């Protein structure tokens, strides 16, 4: 990838998970395919991990993001952060939670100052952070607070074969039904459409909105939300010139031919969106946060404590997240300049 932008920044994530391993492997396997990146982490920890796993990867300490380009071809650049205690793969240690949080805070500062063009976040373990007083539900909400964003950010899962957005996210089905409104559908769709134009380079994005009930409610015999919530939202979006269709029965909108008709599918709840994309692209789906003033992507998996330190971690989703972040940053700057 041509290096016309600042580097991207990768956060530490949970140090006892697989974040360090996949960072090392992503540099080794894809450094010629992605925007140059640096990691905010402990250089000693990453070098020890590389040596223990026999990855034969060198780590180099840098003092500022602009050193990334001169070092990236020969070693993984790491901006140092101090860990409070020893890291044992697979064993959570809340003493290191402050470093995890600081890594995210520093990454946000770099991207807001223009020293980095995008953030890629390694997975965190929220329970380890909660023990130290971390008050946010997760990465997305924390980054929104750091950016001063009041409105709720939108989560997109993206791969080469499918993009999906759950309109309601990490809540149970009963709570999702309470949260689901025409206004929320409209707000989510507007953010999605703007992001697809600005960061994905799609001139006229096509949005497909899923129904909530089987067979799109079957004319009201299987539920009325399609008529009372979803159809009115679609009409309002269409009146604003947005290309949107639906409500589509979810059981028929994700096969290969159906996916050709839209650029993103908006789904009513978490599993309705994530089941199809994880079935199609489990190892290469990317989590993208929409509605922030900067670009943020993440691999679509967790800390994988059960395989941490074994050498079994697959870096493919992180590589996809790094690649997409660079592409989005390039699209955004191109749109700004034009």
VENWOHU-V281839 format. One record per residue. N is the residue number from 1. RES is the residue in one letter. PHI is phi in radians with two decimals (NA if undefined). PSI is psi in radians with two decimals (* if undefined). OMEGA is omega in whole degrees, 0 to 359 (none if undefined). Layout:
BEGIN
N,RES,PHI,PSI,OMEGA ; N,RES,PHI,PSI,OMEGA
END
This chain:
BEGIN
1,X,NA,2.37,179 ; 2,X,-1.17,2.34,186 ; 3,X,-1.67,1.35,180 ; 4,X,-1.81,-0.01,183 ; 5,X,-2.11,2.90,169 ; 6,X,-1.06,2.87,179 ; 7,X,-1.19,2.85,169 ; 8,X,-1.58,2.78,182 ; 9,X,-2.10,2.33,180 ; 10,X,-1.94,2.23,180 ; 11,X,-1.42,2.88,182 ; 12,X,-1.14,-0.77,190 ; 13,X,1.23,-2.97,179 ; 14,X,-1.20,2.01,186 ; 15,X,-1.14,-0.41,179 ; 16,X,-1.52,0.02,177 ; 17,X,-1.68,-2.72,186 ; 18,X,-1.65,0.08,184 ; 19,X,-0.99,-0.78,180 ; 20,X,-1.11,-0.75,180 ; 21,X,-1.10,-0.80,182 ; 22,X,-1.26,-0.48,175 ; 23,X,-1.11,-0.81,178 ; 24,X,-1.08,-0.83,182 ; 25,X,-1.17,-0.61,179 ; 26,X,-1.15,-0.70,177 ; 27,X,-1.09,-0.75,183 ; 28,X,-1.15,-0.76,189 ; 29,X,-1.55,-0.35,190 ; 30,X,-2.39,0.27,185 ; 31,X,-1.13,-0.35,176 ; 32,X,-1.58,-0.03,185 ; 33,X,-1.96,-0.22,186 ; 34,X,-2.15,2.83,171 ; 35,X,-1.04,2.39,179 ; 36,X,-0.94,2.41,182 ; 37,X,-2.37,2.73,172 ; 38,X,-2.18,2.76,182 ; 39,X,-1.96,2.41,171 ; 40,X,-1.65,1.84,189 ; 41,X,-2.90,-3.07,175 ; 42,X,-1.57,2.02,179 ; 43,X,-1.03,-0.68,181 ; 44,X,-1.13,-0.71,179 ; 45,X,-1.09,-0.81,182 ; 46,X,-1.18,-0.66,178 ; 47,X,-1.16,-0.71,177 ; 48,X,-1.09,-0.71,179 ; 49,X,-1.12,-0.75,178 ; 50,X,-1.05,-0.75,181 ; 51,X,-1.19,-0.74,182 ; 52,X,-1.14,-0.62,181 ; 53,X,-1.56,0.00,180 ; 54,X,0.98,0.79,179 ; 55,X,-1.46,-0.29,180 ; 56,X,1.00,0.80,180 ; 57,X,-2.09,2.29,178 ; 58,X,-1.62,2.54,178 ; 59,X,-1.98,2.41,178 ; 60,X,-2.19,2.32,179 ; 61,X,-1.42,2.35,176 ; 62,X,-2.11,2.79,181 ; 63,X,-1.86,-0.21,179 ; 64,X,-2.72,2.72,182 ; 65,X,-1.01,-0.55,185 ; 66,X,-1.22,-0.15,175 ; 67,X,-1.41,-0.15,186 ; 68,X,-1.02,-0.82,188 ; 69,X,-1.12,-0.62,182 ; 70,X,-1.33,-0.30,183 ; 71,X,-1.85,-0.37,195 ; 72,X,-1.09,-0.58,183 ; 73,X,-1.25,-0.39,186 ; 74,X,-1.91,-0.36,182 ; 75,X,-2.82,2.86,177 ; 76,X,-1.38,2.02,181 ; 77,X,-1.30,2.32,182 ; 78,X,-2.29,2.14,172 ; 79,X,-1.50,2.08,193 ; 80,X,-1.26,2.51,172 ; 81,X,-2.42,2.46,187 ; 82,X,-1.60,2.28,174 ; 83,X,-1.57,2.48,183 ; 84,X,-1.36,-0.42,186 ; 85,X,-2.60,2.94,179 ; 86,X,-1.09,2.53,178 ; 87,X,-1.77,2.18,174 ; 88,X,-2.00,2.03,182 ; 89,X,-0.92,2.30,177 ; 90,X,1.52,-0.13,182 ; 91,X,-2.05,1.96,180 ; 92,X,-1.12,2.47,178 ; 93,X,-2.44,1.82,185 ; 94,X,-1.15,-0.24,177 ; 95,X,-1.11,-0.43,180 ; 96,X,-1.64,0.05,182 ; 97,X,-1.09,-0.62,181 ; 98,X,-1.07,-0.65,179 ; 99,X,-1.19,-0.66,178 ; 100,X,-1.06,-0.81,181 ; 101,X,-1.17,-0.74,180 ; 102,X,-1.09,-0.63,178 ; 103,X,-1.04,-0.74,179 ; 104,X,-1.19,-0.75,180 ; 105,X,-1.08,-0.75,179 ; 106,X,-1.14,-0.71,178 ; 107,X,-1.06,-0.74,179 ; 108,X,-1.10,-0.68,179 ; 109,X,-1.13,-0.72,181 ; 110,X,-1.14,-0.70,182 ; 111,X,-1.30,-0.56,178 ; 112,X,-1.29,-0.49,178 ; 113,X,-1.48,-0.16,182 ; 114,X,1.54,0.06,179 ; 115,X,-1.36,-0.29,172 ; 116,X,-2.32,2.61,184 ; 117,X,-1.69,-0.21,180 ; 118,X,-2.92,2.73,175 ; 119,X,-1.89,2.34,168 ; 120,X,-2.06,2.19,185 ; 121,X,-1.83,2.22,171 ; 122,X,-1.29,2.68,185 ; 123,X,-1.08,2.45,175 ; 124,X,-1.90,2.83,174 ; 125,X,-1.93,1.82,189 ; 126,X,-1.10,-0.59,180 ; 127,X,-1.07,-0.64,179 ; 128,X,-1.16,-0.60,180 ; 129,X,-1.35,-0.65,181 ; 130,X,-1.02,-0.56,181 ; 131,X,-1.15,-0.29,180 ; 132,X,-1.83,0.16,177 ; 133,X,1.68,0.13,176 ; 134,X,-1.07,2.17,191 ; 135,X,-1.86,0.06,184 ; 136,X,-1.71,2.57,180 ; 137,X,-1.08,-0.46,181 ; 138,X,-3.13,-2.98,180 ; 139,X,-0.90,-0.89,189 ; 140,X,-1.02,-0.84,182 ; 141,X,-1.18,-0.63,178 ; 142,X,-1.13,-0.80,178 ; 143,X,-1.11,-0.65,177 ; 144,X,-1.09,-0.72,179 ; 145,X,-1.17,-0.67,178 ; 146,X,-1.14,-0.52,180 ; 147,X,-1.55,-0.10,181 ; 148,X,1.29,0.44,180 ; 149,X,-1.54,2.20,182 ; 150,X,-1.56,-0.75,182 ; 151,X,-1.20,2.70,183 ; 152,X,-1.25,2.12,176 ; 153,X,-1.11,2.85,183 ; 154,X,-1.98,2.41,179 ; 155,X,-1.75,2.21,174 ; 156,X,-2.06,2.42,168 ; 157,X,-1.85,2.21,187 ; 158,X,-2.29,2.47,172 ; 159,X,-2.54,-3.13,180 ; 160,X,-1.19,-0.38,185 ; 161,X,-1.82,-0.24,185 ; 162,X,-2.87,2.50,168 ; 163,X,-2.17,2.35,180 ; 164,X,-2.37,2.63,176 ; 165,X,-2.30,2.10,171 ; 166,X,-1.45,2.11,183 ; 167,X,-1.21,-0.66,167 ; 168,X,-1.92,2.56,191 ; 169,X,-2.01,-1.85,191 ; 170,X,-1.55,1.16,175 ; 171,X,-2.43,2.79,177 ; 172,X,-1.21,2.91,183 ; 173,X,-1.03,-0.78,181 ; 174,X,-1.09,-0.71,178 ; 175,X,-1.21,-0.65,178 ; 176,X,-1.04,-0.72,179 ; 177,X,-1.11,-0.60,178 ; 178,X,-1.24,-0.61,183 ; 179,X,-1.39,-0.44,187 ; 180,X,-1.25,2.08,178 ; 181,X,-2.41,2.84,175 ; 182,X,-1.05,-0.67,181 ; 183,X,-1.11,-0.70,179 ; 184,X,-1.17,-0.69,177 ; 185,X,-1.07,-0.80,181 ; 186,X,-1.11,-0.83,181 ; 187,X,-1.05,-0.77,180 ; 188,X,-1.12,-0.76,181 ; 189,X,-1.13,-0.70,180 ; 190,X,-1.12,-0.75,178 ; 191,X,-1.12,-0.74,180 ; 192,X,-1.09,-0.80,182 ; 193,X,-1.09,-0.73,180 ; 194,X,-1.14,-0.71,180 ; 195,X,-1.18,-0.70,179 ; 196,X,-1.10,-0.61,177 ; 197,X,-1.27,-0.84,188 ; 198,X,-1.29,-0.78,190 ; 199,X,-1.89,-0.29,179 ; 200,X,-1.91,-0.09,176 ; 201,X,1.21,0.44,178 ; 202,X,-1.66,2.01,188 ; 203,X,-1.14,-0.81,179 ; 204,X,-2.23,1.49,182 ; 205,X,-1.08,2.51,178 ; 206,X,-1.92,2.12,182 ; 207,X,-1.88,2.34,174 ; 208,X,-2.01,2.22,182 ; 209,X,-1.86,2.20,182 ; 210,X,-1.36,2.64,171 ; 211,X,-1.32,2.91,176 ; 212,X,-1.63,-0.74,188 ; 213,X,-1.72,2.80,175 ; 214,X,-0.97,2.45,178 ; 215,X,0.97,0.56,180 ; 216,X,0.95,0.62,177 ; 217,X,1.55,-0.18,180 ; 218,X,0.84,0.92,177 ; 219,X,1.16,0.39,179 ; 220,X,1.73,-0.13,181 ; 221,X,-1.40,-0.29,178 ; 222,X,-2.06,0.36,181 ; 223,X,2.31,2.66,186 ; 224,X,-1.99,0.01,184 ; 225,X,-1.06,-0.54,178 ; 226,X,-1.03,-0.75,182 ; 227,X,-1.39,-0.67,187 ; 228,X,-1.48,-0.46,184 ; 229,X,-2.08,-0.89,194 ; 230,X,-1.40,-0.78,183 ; 231,X,-1.11,-0.67,179 ; 232,X,-1.17,-0.63,177 ; 233,X,-1.14,-0.73,179 ; 234,X,-1.09,-0.76,179 ; 235,X,-1.08,-0.71,179 ; 236,X,-1.14,-0.74,178 ; 237,X,-1.12,-0.72,178 ; 238,X,-1.11,-0.61,179 ; 239,X,-1.17,-0.38,177 ; 240,X,-1.56,0.06,178 ; 241,X,1.52,0.19,179 ; 242,X,-1.49,2.36,180 ; 243,X,-1.42,1.72,184 ; 244,X,-2.39,2.45,179 ; 245,X,-2.26,2.82,178 ; 246,X,2.37,-3.00,356 ; 247,X,-1.29,2.30,182 ; 248,X,-1.66,2.39,173 ; 249,X,-1.03,2.14,185 ; 250,X,-1.08,-0.42,183 ; 251,X,-1.33,-0.13,180 ; 252,X,-2.17,0.09,187 ; 253,X,-1.77,0.05,183 ; 254,X,-2.04,0.06,176 ; 255,X,-1.32,2.91,191 ; 256,X,-0.97,-0.81,182 ; 257,X,-1.17,-0.71,181 ; 258,X,-1.11,-0.63,183 ; 259,X,-1.16,-0.34,179 ; 260,X,-1.22,-0.27,186 ; 261,X,-1.58,-0.05,182 ; 262,X,-2.60,2.84,179 ; 263,X,-1.75,-0.39,175 ; 264,X,-2.68,2.52,176 ; 265,X,-1.87,2.21,175 ; 266,X,-1.71,2.13,186 ; 267,X,-2.00,2.74,190 ; 268,X,-1.39,-0.48,182 ; 269,X,-2.62,2.96,191 ; 270,X,-0.88,-1.07,187 ; 271,X,-1.21,-0.48,178 ; 272,X,-1.05,-0.56,179 ; 273,X,-1.54,-0.74,190 ; 274,X,-1.44,-0.48,179 ; 275,X,-1.06,-0.86,181 ; 276,X,-1.12,-0.71,183 ; 277,X,-1.28,-0.60,178 ; 278,X,-1.29,-0.43,174 ; 279,X,-1.26,-0.70,182 ; 280,X,-1.37,-0.72,190 ; 281,X,-2.48,1.04,186 ; 282,X,-1.04,-0.70,186 ; 283,X,-1.55,-0.21,186 ; 284,X,-2.21,0.16,176 ; 285,X,-1.27,2.58,183 ; 286,X,-2.15,2.39,175 ; 287,X,-1.55,2.15,180 ; 288,X,-2.12,2.29,178 ; 289,X,-1.68,2.14,178 ; 290,X,-1.78,2.61,177 ; 291,X,1.68,0.03,173 ; 292,X,-1.64,2.75,178 ; 293,X,-1.34,-0.03,177 ; 294,X,-2.35,2.94,183 ; 295,X,-1.54,2.29,176 ; 296,X,-2.39,2.19,173 ; 297,X,-2.20,2.93,180 ; 298,X,-2.76,2.58,171 ; 299,X,-1.09,2.56,184 ; 300,X,-1.62,1.06,174 ; 301,X,-2.73,3.03,183 ; 302,X,-1.68,-2.80,185 ; 303,X,-1.34,-0.31,176 ; 304,X,0.87,0.94,181 ; 305,X,-1.01,-0.50,185 ; 306,X,-1.18,-0.40,179 ; 307,X,-2.03,0.08,181 ; 308,X,-1.05,2.35,178 ; 309,X,1.44,0.02,182 ; 310,X,-1.67,-0.25,184 ; 311,X,1.50,0.07,184 ; 312,X,-1.56,-0.15,186 ; 313,X,-1.11,2.41,179 ; 314,X,-1.72,2.15,183 ; 315,X,-1.52,0.04,189 ; 316,X,-1.03,-0.74,180 ; 317,X,-1.16,-0.66,176 ; 318,X,-1.15,-0.73,176 ; 319,X,-1.02,-0.77,178 ; 320,X,-1.09,-0.67,179 ; 321,X,-1.18,-0.71,177 ; 322,X,-1.11,-0.79,181 ; 323,X,-1.12,-0.80,181 ; 324,X,-1.14,-0.69,179 ; 325,X,-1.03,-0.76,178 ; 326,X,-1.13,-0.71,179 ; 327,X,-1.14,-0.73,179 ; 328,X,-1.12,-0.72,179 ; 329,X,-1.10,-0.71,178 ; 330,X,-1.15,-0.74,177 ; 331,X,-1.08,-0.72,182 ; 332,X,-1.13,-0.80,181 ; 333,X,-1.18,-0.60,177 ; 334,X,-1.10,-0.76,180 ; 335,X,-1.15,-0.64,179 ; 336,X,-1.13,-0.75,183 ; 337,X,-1.25,-0.44,181 ; 338,X,-1.72,*,none
END
